[in-house]
Amino acid sequence: MMAGELFKRADGKFGFRVTASNGQVVATDGGQGYSSKADARSTLEKLLSGGYAGSVTDNA
């Protein structure tokens, strides 16, 4: 099971990370940070619930 974590960064922005059940971080906000906690939470919740319908490109 995945777990999401919100946190406030040293620069005052909000970030998130998603951790797998084995403790490995599998996703982050990419270092961009969010100016509002609500925006960071919204993105994290969409990610965890599968709320993004983006495509996958296989360049392998």
PDB file of N, CA, C and O in Angstrom:
ATOM      1  N   MET A   1       0.845  -1.180   0.000  1.00  0.00           N
ATOM      2  CA  MET A   1       0.000   0.000   0.000  1.00  0.00           C
ATOM      3  C   MET A   1       0.892   1.246   0.000  1.00  0.00           C
ATOM      4  O   MET A   1       1.936   1.283   0.651  1.00  0.00           O
ATOM      5  N   MET A   2       0.466   2.233  -0.725  1.00  0.00           N
ATOM      6  CA  MET A   2       1.200   3.494  -0.801  1.00  0.00           C
ATOM      7  C   MET A   2       0.748   4.426   0.318  1.00  0.00           C
ATOM      8  O   MET A   2      -0.393   4.369   0.777  1.00  0.00           O
ATOM      9  N   ALA A   3       1.666   5.280   0.744  1.00  0.00           N
ATOM     10  CA  ALA A   3       1.342   6.285   1.749  1.00  0.00           C
ATOM     11  C   ALA A   3       1.842   7.637   1.255  1.00  0.00           C
ATOM     12  O   ALA A   3       2.946   7.737   0.718  1.00  0.00           O
ATOM     13  N   GLY A   4       1.037   8.669   1.435  1.00  0.00           N
ATOM     14  CA  GLY A   4       1.415  10.011   1.034  1.00  0.00           C
ATOM     15  C   GLY A   4       1.771  10.855   2.244  1.00  0.00           C
ATOM     16  O   GLY A   4       1.201  10.695   3.324  1.00  0.00           O
ATOM     17  N   GLU A   5       2.719  11.753   2.048  1.00  0.00           N
ATOM     18  CA  GLU A   5       3.158  12.633   3.133  1.00  0.00           C
ATOM     19  C   GLU A   5       3.296  14.055   2.604  1.00  0.00           C
ATOM     20  O   GLU A   5       3.966  14.292   1.598  1.00  0.00           O
ATOM     21  N   LEU A   6       2.658  14.992   3.289  1.00  0.00           N
ATOM     22  CA  LEU A   6       2.813  16.416   3.000  1.00  0.00           C
ATOM     23  C   LEU A   6       3.837  16.988   3.968  1.00  0.00           C
ATOM     24  O   LEU A   6       3.915  16.562   5.120  1.00  0.00           O
ATOM     25  N   PHE A   7       4.622  17.953   3.501  1.00  0.00           N
ATOM     26  CA  PHE A   7       5.580  18.590   4.395  1.00  0.00           C
ATOM     27  C   PHE A   7       5.857  20.007   3.928  1.00  0.00           C
ATOM     28  O   PHE A   7       5.660  20.346   2.761  1.00  0.00           O
ATOM     29  N   LYS A   8       6.319  20.830   4.865  1.00  0.00           N
ATOM     30  CA  LYS A   8       6.700  22.202   4.554  1.00  0.00           C
ATOM     31  C   LYS A   8       8.212  22.240   4.394  1.00  0.00           C
ATOM     32  O   LYS A   8       8.955  21.787   5.265  1.00  0.00           O
ATOM     33  N   ARG A   9       8.649  22.782   3.281  1.00  0.00           N
ATOM     34  CA  ARG A   9      10.069  22.834   2.970  1.00  0.00           C
ATOM     35  C   ARG A   9      10.728  24.046   3.626  1.00  0.00           C
ATOM     36  O   ARG A   9      10.049  24.944   4.124  1.00  0.00           O
ATOM     37  N   ALA A  10      12.052  24.057   3.618  1.00  0.00           N
ATOM     38  CA  ALA A  10      12.814  25.160   4.219  1.00  0.00           C
ATOM     39  C   ALA A  10      12.536  26.487   3.523  1.00  0.00           C
ATOM     40  O   ALA A  10      12.647  27.544   4.144  1.00  0.00           O
ATOM     41  N   ASP A  11      12.170  26.444   2.223  1.00  0.00           N
ATOM     42  CA  ASP A  11      11.891  27.675   1.481  1.00  0.00           C
ATOM     43  C   ASP A  11      10.456  28.167   1.669  1.00  0.00           C
ATOM     44  O   ASP A  11      10.045  29.147   1.049  1.00  0.00           O
ATOM     45  N   GLY A  12       9.693  27.479   2.532  1.00  0.00           N
ATOM     46  CA  GLY A  12       8.330  27.895   2.833  1.00  0.00           C
ATOM     47  C   GLY A  12       7.276  27.280   1.936  1.00  0.00           C
ATOM     48  O   GLY A  12       6.083  27.429   2.200  1.00  0.00           O
ATOM     49  N   LYS A  13       7.690  26.588   0.873  1.00  0.00           N
ATOM     50  CA  LYS A  13       6.731  25.923  -0.012  1.00  0.00           C
ATOM     51  C   LYS A  13       6.367  24.563   0.566  1.00  0.00           C
ATOM     52  O   LYS A  13       7.042  24.047   1.457  1.00  0.00           O
ATOM     53  N   PHE A  14       5.279  23.989   0.037  1.00  0.00           N
ATOM     54  CA  PHE A  14       4.820  22.680   0.482  1.00  0.00           C
ATOM     55  C   PHE A  14       5.179  21.634  -0.558  1.00  0.00           C
ATOM     56  O   PHE A  14       5.116  21.880  -1.763  1.00  0.00           O
ATOM     57  N   GLY A  15       5.555  20.473  -0.071  1.00  0.00           N
ATOM     58  CA  GLY A  15       5.909  19.373  -0.955  1.00  0.00           C
ATOM     59  C   GLY A  15       5.205  18.109  -0.523  1.00  0.00           C
ATOM     60  O   GLY A  15       4.533  18.070   0.508  1.00  0.00           O
ATOM     61  N   PHE A  16       5.371  17.066  -1.335  1.00  0.00           N
ATOM     62  CA  PHE A  16       4.827  15.769  -0.961  1.00  0.00           C
ATOM     63  C   PHE A  16       5.732  14.663  -1.467  1.00  0.00           C
ATOM     64  O   PHE A  16       6.543  14.851  -2.374  1.00  0.00           O
ATOM     65  N   ARG A  17       5.563  13.502  -0.848  1.00  0.00           N
ATOM     66  CA  ARG A  17       6.226  12.294  -1.326  1.00  0.00           C
ATOM     67  C   ARG A  17       5.279  11.128  -1.128  1.00  0.00           C
ATOM     68  O   ARG A  17       4.443  11.126  -0.224  1.00  0.00           O
ATOM     69  N   VAL A  18       5.427  10.138  -1.992  1.00  0.00           N
ATOM     70  CA  VAL A  18       4.653   8.907  -1.890  1.00  0.00           C
ATOM     71  C   VAL A  18       5.641   7.789  -1.603  1.00  0.00           C
ATOM     72  O   VAL A  18       6.649   7.638  -2.293  1.00  0.00           O
ATOM     73  N   THR A  19       5.338   7.007  -0.573  1.00  0.00           N
ATOM     74  CA  THR A  19       6.219   5.938  -0.143  1.00  0.00           C
ATOM     75  C   THR A  19       5.510   4.593  -0.286  1.00  0.00           C
ATOM     76  O   THR A  19       4.357   4.443   0.119  1.00  0.00           O
ATOM     77  N   ALA A  20       6.211   3.617  -0.867  1.00  0.00           N
ATOM     78  CA  ALA A  20       5.675   2.267  -1.000  1.00  0.00           C
ATOM     79  C   ALA A  20       5.736   1.554   0.350  1.00  0.00           C
ATOM     80  O   ALA A  20       6.373   2.034   1.287  1.00  0.00           O
ATOM     81  N   SER A  21       5.072   0.409   0.436  1.00  0.00           N
ATOM     82  CA  SER A  21       5.024  -0.329   1.700  1.00  0.00           C
ATOM     83  C   SER A  21       6.403  -0.807   2.147  1.00  0.00           C
ATOM     84  O   SER A  21       6.594  -1.104   3.326  1.00  0.00           O
ATOM     85  N   ASN A  22       7.367  -0.888   1.229  1.00  0.00           N
ATOM     86  CA  ASN A  22       8.721  -1.299   1.604  1.00  0.00           C
ATOM     87  C   ASN A  22       9.576  -0.117   2.062  1.00  0.00           C
ATOM     88  O   ASN A  22      10.760  -0.287   2.353  1.00  0.00           O
ATOM     89  N   GLY A  23       8.986   1.080   2.126  1.00  0.00           N
ATOM     90  CA  GLY A  23       9.684   2.266   2.598  1.00  0.00           C
ATOM     91  C   GLY A  23      10.366   3.082   1.515  1.00  0.00           C
ATOM     92  O   GLY A  23      10.919   4.147   1.791  1.00  0.00           O
ATOM     93  N   GLN A  24      10.331   2.590   0.287  1.00  0.00           N
ATOM     94  CA  GLN A  24      10.986   3.298  -0.811  1.00  0.00           C
ATOM     95  C   GLN A  24      10.103   4.436  -1.322  1.00  0.00           C
ATOM     96  O   GLN A  24       8.909   4.250  -1.556  1.00  0.00           O
ATOM     97  N   VAL A  25      10.703   5.614  -1.492  1.00  0.00           N
ATOM     98  CA  VAL A  25       9.984   6.755  -2.064  1.00  0.00           C
ATOM     99  C   VAL A  25       9.822   6.504  -3.557  1.00  0.00           C
ATOM    100  O   VAL A  25      10.805   6.310  -4.272  1.00  0.00           O
ATOM    101  N   VAL A  26       8.570   6.508  -4.024  1.00  0.00           N
ATOM    102  CA  VAL A  26       8.292   6.195  -5.429  1.00  0.00           C
ATOM    103  C   VAL A  26       7.804   7.402  -6.220  1.00  0.00           C
ATOM    104  O   VAL A  26       7.732   7.339  -7.447  1.00  0.00           O
ATOM    105  N   ALA A  27       7.469   8.492  -5.552  1.00  0.00           N
ATOM    106  CA  ALA A  27       7.034   9.710  -6.241  1.00  0.00           C
ATOM    107  C   ALA A  27       7.219  10.903  -5.321  1.00  0.00           C
ATOM    108  O   ALA A  27       7.106  10.789  -4.101  1.00  0.00           O
ATOM    109  N   THR A  28       7.508  12.056  -5.930  1.00  0.00           N
ATOM    110  CA  THR A  28       7.625  13.312  -5.186  1.00  0.00           C
ATOM    111  C   THR A  28       6.979  14.411  -6.019  1.00  0.00           C
ATOM    112  O   THR A  28       6.494  14.167  -7.124  1.00  0.00           O
ATOM    113  N   ASP A  29       6.980  15.613  -5.477  1.00  0.00           N
ATOM    114  CA  ASP A  29       6.456  16.749  -6.219  1.00  0.00           C
ATOM    115  C   ASP A  29       7.454  17.224  -7.273  1.00  0.00           C
ATOM    116  O   ASP A  29       7.189  18.207  -7.966  1.00  0.00           O
ATOM    117  N   GLY A  30       8.570  16.563  -7.405  1.00  0.00           N
ATOM    118  CA  GLY A  30       9.562  16.920  -8.404  1.00  0.00           C
ATOM    119  C   GLY A  30      10.451  18.083  -8.006  1.00  0.00           C
ATOM    120  O   GLY A  30      11.215  18.598  -8.821  1.00  0.00           O
ATOM    121  N   GLY A  31      10.348  18.495  -6.745  1.00  0.00           N
ATOM    122  CA  GLY A  31      11.174  19.582  -6.266  1.00  0.00           C
ATOM    123  C   GLY A  31      10.621  20.968  -6.529  1.00  0.00           C
ATOM    124  O   GLY A  31      11.196  21.961  -6.084  1.00  0.00           O
ATOM    125  N   GLN A  32       9.503  21.047  -7.253  1.00  0.00           N
ATOM    126  CA  GLN A  32       8.941  22.357  -7.579  1.00  0.00           C
ATOM    127  C   GLN A  32       8.312  23.025  -6.372  1.00  0.00           C
ATOM    128  O   GLN A  32       8.396  24.245  -6.226  1.00  0.00           O
ATOM    129  N   GLY A  33       7.684  22.244  -5.506  1.00  0.00           N
ATOM    130  CA  GLY A  33       6.994  22.804  -4.358  1.00  0.00           C
ATOM    131  C   GLY A  33       5.720  23.525  -4.767  1.00  0.00           C
ATOM    132  O   GLY A  33       5.533  23.877  -5.932  1.00  0.00           O
ATOM    133  N   TYR A  34       4.866  23.732  -3.809  1.00  0.00           N
ATOM    134  CA  TYR A  34       3.583  24.412  -4.019  1.00  0.00           C
ATOM    135  C   TYR A  34       3.479  25.556  -3.028  1.00  0.00           C
ATOM    136  O   TYR A  34       3.869  25.413  -1.869  1.00  0.00           O
ATOM    137  N   SER A  35       2.960  26.680  -3.471  1.00  0.00           N
ATOM    138  CA  SER A  35       2.846  27.832  -2.581  1.00  0.00           C
ATOM    139  C   SER A  35       1.734  27.646  -1.552  1.00  0.00           C
ATOM    140  O   SER A  35       1.759  28.273  -0.492  1.00  0.00           O
ATOM    141  N   SER A  36       0.758  26.788  -1.855  1.00  0.00           N
ATOM    142  CA  SER A  36      -0.292  26.541  -0.873  1.00  0.00           C
ATOM    143  C   SER A  36      -0.351  25.061  -0.509  1.00  0.00           C
ATOM    144  O   SER A  36      -0.153  24.183  -1.349  1.00  0.00           O
ATOM    145  N   LYS A  37      -0.625  24.818   0.748  1.00  0.00           N
ATOM    146  CA  LYS A  37      -0.750  23.448   1.236  1.00  0.00           C
ATOM    147  C   LYS A  37      -1.914  22.744   0.549  1.00  0.00           C
ATOM    148  O   LYS A  37      -1.839  21.549   0.264  1.00  0.00           O
ATOM    149  N   ALA A  38      -2.986  23.480   0.285  1.00  0.00           N
ATOM    150  CA  ALA A  38      -4.158  22.899  -0.364  1.00  0.00           C
ATOM    151  C   ALA A  38      -3.823  22.380  -1.761  1.00  0.00           C
ATOM    152  O   ALA A  38      -4.313  21.322  -2.158  1.00  0.00           O
ATOM    153  N   ASP A  39      -2.998  23.107  -2.507  1.00  0.00           N
ATOM    154  CA  ASP A  39      -2.601  22.656  -3.843  1.00  0.00           C
ATOM    155  C   ASP A  39      -1.751  21.393  -3.765  1.00  0.00           C
ATOM    156  O   ASP A  39      -1.942  20.468  -4.554  1.00  0.00           O
ATOM    157  N   ALA A  40      -0.823  21.349  -2.828  1.00  0.00           N
ATOM    158  CA  ALA A  40       0.009  20.159  -2.665  1.00  0.00           C
ATOM    159  C   ALA A  40      -0.844  18.958  -2.276  1.00  0.00           C
ATOM    160  O   ALA A  40      -0.656  17.862  -2.803  1.00  0.00           O
ATOM    161  N   ARG A  41      -1.777  19.162  -1.357  1.00  0.00           N
ATOM    162  CA  ARG A  41      -2.669  18.081  -0.917  1.00  0.00           C
ATOM    163  C   ARG A  41      -3.548  17.596  -2.060  1.00  0.00           C
ATOM    164  O   ARG A  41      -3.731  16.391  -2.234  1.00  0.00           O
ATOM    165  N   SER A  42      -4.087  18.512  -2.829  1.00  0.00           N
ATOM    166  CA  SER A  42      -4.956  18.150  -3.946  1.00  0.00           C
ATOM    167  C   SER A  42      -4.211  17.285  -4.959  1.00  0.00           C
ATOM    168  O   SER A  42      -4.740  16.274  -5.419  1.00  0.00           O
ATOM    169  N   THR A  43      -2.998  17.674  -5.306  1.00  0.00           N
ATOM    170  CA  THR A  43      -2.208  16.913  -6.261  1.00  0.00           C
ATOM    171  C   THR A  43      -1.866  15.534  -5.702  1.00  0.00           C
ATOM    172  O   THR A  43      -1.956  14.536  -6.417  1.00  0.00           O
ATOM    173  N   LEU A  44      -1.480  15.475  -4.446  1.00  0.00           N
ATOM    174  CA  LEU A  44      -1.152  14.201  -3.806  1.00  0.00           C
ATOM    175  C   LEU A  44      -2.369  13.282  -3.779  1.00  0.00           C
ATOM    176  O   LEU A  44      -2.256  12.096  -4.089  1.00  0.00           O
ATOM    177  N   GLU A  45      -3.535  13.822  -3.409  1.00  0.00           N
ATOM    178  CA  GLU A  45      -4.748  13.005  -3.350  1.00  0.00           C
ATOM    179  C   GLU A  45      -5.130  12.482  -4.730  1.00  0.00           C
ATOM    180  O   GLU A  45      -5.555  11.334  -4.856  1.00  0.00           O
ATOM    181  N   LYS A  46      -4.986  13.305  -5.768  1.00  0.00           N
ATOM    182  CA  LYS A  46      -5.265  12.842  -7.133  1.00  0.00           C
ATOM    183  C   LYS A  46      -4.310  11.735  -7.534  1.00  0.00           C
ATOM    184  O   LYS A  46      -4.719  10.748  -8.144  1.00  0.00           O
ATOM    185  N   LEU A  47      -3.047  11.892  -7.197  1.00  0.00           N
ATOM    186  CA  LEU A  47      -2.043  10.885  -7.519  1.00  0.00           C
ATOM    187  C   LEU A  47      -2.364   9.559  -6.835  1.00  0.00           C
ATOM    188  O   LEU A  47      -2.331   8.509  -7.477  1.00  0.00           O
ATOM    189  N   LEU A  48      -2.673   9.596  -5.550  1.00  0.00           N
ATOM    190  CA  LEU A  48      -2.944   8.378  -4.794  1.00  0.00           C
ATOM    191  C   LEU A  48      -4.247   7.696  -5.213  1.00  0.00           C
ATOM    192  O   LEU A  48      -4.368   6.475  -5.109  1.00  0.00           O
ATOM    193  N   SER A  49      -5.212   8.468  -5.681  1.00  0.00           N
ATOM    194  CA  SER A  49      -6.507   7.885  -6.055  1.00  0.00           C
ATOM    195  C   SER A  49      -6.572   7.503  -7.526  1.00  0.00           C
ATOM    196  O   SER A  49      -7.583   6.975  -7.990  1.00  0.00           O
ATOM    197  N   GLY A  50      -5.500   7.767  -8.256  1.00  0.00           N
ATOM    198  CA  GLY A  50      -5.517   7.456  -9.695  1.00  0.00           C
ATOM    199  C   GLY A  50      -6.300   8.478 -10.480  1.00  0.00           C
ATOM    200  O   GLY A  50      -6.829   8.166 -11.546  1.00  0.00           O
ATOM    201  N   GLY A  51      -6.386   9.697  -9.972  1.00  0.00           N
ATOM    202  CA  GLY A  51      -7.179  10.749 -10.588  1.00  0.00           C
ATOM    203  C   GLY A  51      -6.575  11.395 -11.814  1.00  0.00           C
ATOM    204  O   GLY A  51      -7.156  12.321 -12.379  1.00  0.00           O
ATOM    205  N   TYR A  52      -5.418  10.920 -12.231  1.00  0.00           N
ATOM    206  CA  TYR A  52      -4.814  11.465 -13.452  1.00  0.00           C
ATOM    207  C   TYR A  52      -5.007  10.452 -14.573  1.00  0.00           C
ATOM    208  O   TYR A  52      -4.758   9.260 -14.391  1.00  0.00           O
ATOM    209  N   ALA A  53      -5.443  10.921 -15.711  1.00  0.00           N
ATOM    210  CA  ALA A  53      -5.711  10.038 -16.847  1.00  0.00           C
ATOM    211  C   ALA A  53      -4.689  10.298 -17.953  1.00  0.00           C
ATOM    212  O   ALA A  53      -5.037  10.309 -19.134  1.00  0.00           O
ATOM    213  N   GLY A  54      -3.447  10.505 -17.574  1.00  0.00           N
ATOM    214  CA  GLY A  54      -2.409  10.776 -18.549  1.00  0.00           C
ATOM    215  C   GLY A  54      -1.995   9.518 -19.305  1.00  0.00           C
ATOM    216  O   GLY A  54      -2.277   8.395 -18.887  1.00  0.00           O
ATOM    217  N   SER A  55      -1.327   9.736 -20.415  1.00  0.00           N
ATOM    218  CA  SER A  55      -0.859   8.630 -21.228  1.00  0.00           C
ATOM    219  C   SER A  55       0.538   8.205 -20.793  1.00  0.00           C
ATOM    220  O   SER A  55       1.244   8.952 -20.117  1.00  0.00           O
ATOM    221  N   VAL A  56       0.923   7.012 -21.184  1.00  0.00           N
ATOM    222  CA  VAL A  56       2.251   6.482 -20.914  1.00  0.00           C
ATOM    223  C   VAL A  56       2.969   6.346 -22.254  1.00  0.00           C
ATOM    224  O   VAL A  56       2.452   5.726 -23.183  1.00  0.00           O
ATOM    225  N   THR A  57       4.149   6.921 -22.344  1.00  0.00           N
ATOM    226  CA  THR A  57       4.961   6.810 -23.548  1.00  0.00           C
ATOM    227  C   THR A  57       6.128   5.878 -23.254  1.00  0.00           C
ATOM    228  O   THR A  57       6.890   6.106 -22.315  1.00  0.00           O
ATOM    229  N   ASP A  58       6.266   4.840 -24.049  1.00  0.00           N
ATOM    230  CA  ASP A  58       7.344   3.879 -23.865  1.00  0.00           C
ATOM    231  C   ASP A  58       8.447   4.193 -24.877  1.00  0.00           C
ATOM    232  O   ASP A  58       8.307   3.921 -26.069  1.00  0.00           O
ATOM    233  N   ASN A  59       9.542   4.767 -24.384  1.00  0.00           N
ATOM    234  CA  ASN A  59      10.665   5.121 -25.248  1.00  0.00           C
ATOM    235  C   ASN A  59      11.803   4.126 -25.130  1.00  0.00           C
ATOM    236  O   ASN A  59      12.929   4.413 -25.535  1.00  0.00           O
ATOM    237  N   ALA A  60      11.515   2.957 -24.576  1.00  0.00           N
ATOM    238  CA  ALA A  60      12.568   1.955 -24.380  1.00  0.00           C
ATOM    239  C   ALA A  60      12.890   1.224 -25.659  1.00  0.00           C
ATOM    240  O   ALA A  60      13.754   0.347 -25.669  1.00  0.00           O
TER     241      ALA A  60
END
